[in-house]
């Protein structure tokens, strides 16, 4: 089985989600896992990784000034959604992917992974490092629709903690 893990947060992006994705990926070989991650459009830093570990592929999607102010350019992402879905579909076909996992610390990558898997009829699971609708409903009025699509498409919904598992089970009646 070959898995495609799609996450905006991969090293060298700072933050806990990047570290979680990196640690998860270290448990797989090149033949088992490919990781598609976000990257700045300019001034990208290369991350040192094991030659035996998974392949990491970048999708440049973030505009900023010397690493600052990316939040002011978030609106550009709406024009990058279809290209990201096409990139994921291309990787699925070219790399003979059997399973897709979308990671949420950002809905953009997780939702695109969900949509690509759905379009190509592949099994999909999601991995939430944080709650989504509860944290973004005001800033993204489509958050509930996006989460509903991701939950409906997910064979499994992985979460980062027992507390989050209990919360999701109670609120969303998930098994």
C-alpha positions as CSV (number, residue, x, y, z in Angstrom):
1,X,0.0,0.0,0.0
2,X,1.2,3.5,-0.9
3,X,-0.2,6.4,1.1
4,X,-0.2,10.1,0.2
5,X,-0.2,12.3,3.3
6,X,-1.3,15.9,2.5
7,X,-0.5,18.6,5.0
8,X,0.2,22.3,4.8
9,X,2.4,22.0,7.9
10,X,5.7,20.3,7.1
11,X,9.2,21.3,8.2
12,X,10.8,23.8,7.9
13,X,7.5,25.5,8.7
14,X,7.6,26.2,12.5
15,X,5.0,24.8,14.8
16,X,3.8,21.7,16.5
17,X,1.8,20.4,13.5
18,X,5.0,20.3,11.4
19,X,6.8,18.3,14.0
20,X,3.8,15.9,14.3
21,X,3.7,15.3,10.6
22,X,7.5,14.9,10.5
23,X,7.5,12.3,13.4
24,X,4.6,10.4,11.8
25,X,6.4,10.3,8.4
26,X,9.6,8.9,10.0
27,X,7.7,5.6,10.6
28,X,7.3,4.9,6.9
29,X,9.7,4.1,4.0
30,X,9.9,5.7,0.6
31,X,7.8,2.9,-0.9
32,X,5.0,3.4,1.7
33,X,4.5,7.1,2.1
34,X,4.7,10.3,0.0
35,X,4.1,13.7,1.8
36,X,2.7,16.7,0.0
37,X,3.2,19.9,2.0
38,X,2.9,23.6,1.8
39,X,5.8,25.9,1.0
40,X,6.4,29.6,0.7
41,X,6.3,30.9,-2.9
42,X,9.7,32.6,-2.3
43,X,12.7,32.1,-0.1
44,X,12.2,28.4,0.6
45,X,14.5,26.6,3.0
46,X,15.5,23.0,2.3
47,X,14.8,20.5,5.0
48,X,17.4,17.7,5.6
49,X,15.7,14.3,5.6
50,X,16.8,10.7,5.5
51,X,17.2,9.2,2.0
52,X,15.4,6.1,3.2
53,X,12.4,8.0,4.5
54,X,9.3,9.2,2.6
55,X,9.5,11.5,-0.3
56,X,8.4,15.1,0.5
57,X,6.9,17.2,-2.3
58,X,6.2,20.9,-2.0
59,X,3.2,22.8,-3.2
60,X,4.2,26.5,-3.0
61,X,1.2,28.4,-1.9
62,X,2.1,31.0,0.7
63,X,3.0,34.6,-0.1
64,X,4.7,36.7,2.6
65,X,7.4,39.3,3.0
66,X,10.5,37.6,4.4
67,X,8.3,35.2,6.3
68,X,5.9,37.8,7.7
69,X,2.4,38.9,6.9
70,X,1.1,35.6,5.2
71,X,-2.3,36.1,6.8
72,X,-2.8,39.2,4.6
73,X,-2.6,37.1,1.5
74,X,-4.9,34.2,2.6
75,X,-7.5,35.3,0.0
76,X,-5.1,34.1,-2.7
77,X,-5.7,30.5,-1.6
78,X,-9.2,30.4,-3.1
79,X,-7.6,30.6,-6.5
80,X,-5.1,27.8,-5.6
81,X,-7.7,25.2,-4.5
82,X,-8.3,23.7,-7.9
83,X,-4.6,23.6,-8.8
84,X,-3.9,21.9,-5.5
85,X,-6.6,19.3,-6.1
86,X,-5.2,18.7,-9.6
87,X,-1.7,18.4,-8.1
88,X,-2.9,15.8,-5.6
89,X,-4.8,13.9,-8.3
90,X,-1.6,13.9,-10.5
91,X,0.4,12.5,-7.6
92,X,-2.2,9.8,-7.0
93,X,-2.0,8.6,-10.6
94,X,1.8,9.0,-11.2
95,X,2.8,7.5,-7.8
96,X,0.2,4.8,-7.8
97,X,-1.3,6.0,-4.5
98,X,-3.8,3.6,-2.8
99,X,-4.8,5.8,0.2
100,X,-5.0,9.5,1.0
101,X,-4.8,11.2,4.4
102,X,-5.5,14.9,4.8
103,X,-4.1,16.7,7.8
104,X,-5.9,19.6,9.4
105,X,-4.1,22.4,10.9
106,X,-5.4,24.1,7.8
107,X,-8.6,23.3,5.9
108,X,-7.1,24.2,2.5
109,X,-4.8,21.1,2.2
110,X,-7.1,18.7,4.1
111,X,-10.1,19.7,2.0
112,X,-8.2,19.5,-1.2
113,X,-7.0,16.0,-0.3
114,X,-10.5,14.9,0.5
115,X,-11.8,16.3,-2.8
116,X,-9.0,14.6,-4.8
117,X,-9.6,11.2,-3.2
118,X,-13.3,11.6,-3.7
119,X,-12.8,12.5,-7.4
120,X,-10.7,9.5,-8.0
121,X,-12.6,7.1,-5.8
122,X,-9.8,6.4,-3.4
123,X,-10.2,5.8,0.4
124,X,-9.6,8.8,2.5
125,X,-9.0,9.5,6.2
126,X,-8.5,12.8,8.0
127,X,-6.2,13.7,10.9
128,X,-7.1,16.6,13.1
129,X,-4.5,18.2,15.3
130,X,-7.1,20.7,16.5
131,X,-10.8,21.3,16.3
132,X,-11.8,23.0,13.0
133,X,-15.4,24.4,13.1
134,X,-15.1,25.4,16.7
135,X,-12.0,27.5,15.9
136,X,-12.8,29.0,12.5
137,X,-16.6,29.3,12.1
138,X,-16.5,33.1,12.3
139,X,-13.6,33.6,10.0
140,X,-14.8,31.0,7.5
141,X,-18.6,30.8,7.0
142,X,-18.0,27.7,4.9
143,X,-16.2,25.8,7.7
144,X,-19.2,23.6,8.7
145,X,-19.8,22.6,5.0
146,X,-16.1,21.8,4.6
147,X,-15.9,19.8,7.8
148,X,-19.1,17.9,6.9
149,X,-17.6,16.9,3.6
150,X,-14.3,15.8,5.2
151,X,-16.1,13.8,7.9
152,X,-18.5,12.2,5.4
153,X,-15.6,11.2,3.1
154,X,-13.3,10.0,6.0
155,X,-13.0,6.3,6.5
156,X,-11.2,7.2,9.8
157,X,-10.9,10.5,11.6
158,X,-7.7,10.5,13.5
159,X,-7.2,13.0,16.3
160,X,-4.2,14.1,18.3
161,X,-5.5,13.3,21.8
162,X,-8.0,11.3,23.9
163,X,-9.6,14.6,25.0
164,X,-10.3,15.5,21.3
165,X,-11.5,12.0,20.6
166,X,-14.1,12.3,23.5
167,X,-15.1,15.8,22.3
168,X,-15.7,14.6,18.7
169,X,-17.5,11.5,19.7
170,X,-19.8,13.4,21.9
171,X,-20.5,16.5,19.7
172,X,-20.5,14.7,16.3
173,X,-21.6,11.2,17.4
174,X,-18.5,9.7,15.7
175,X,-17.7,6.0,16.4
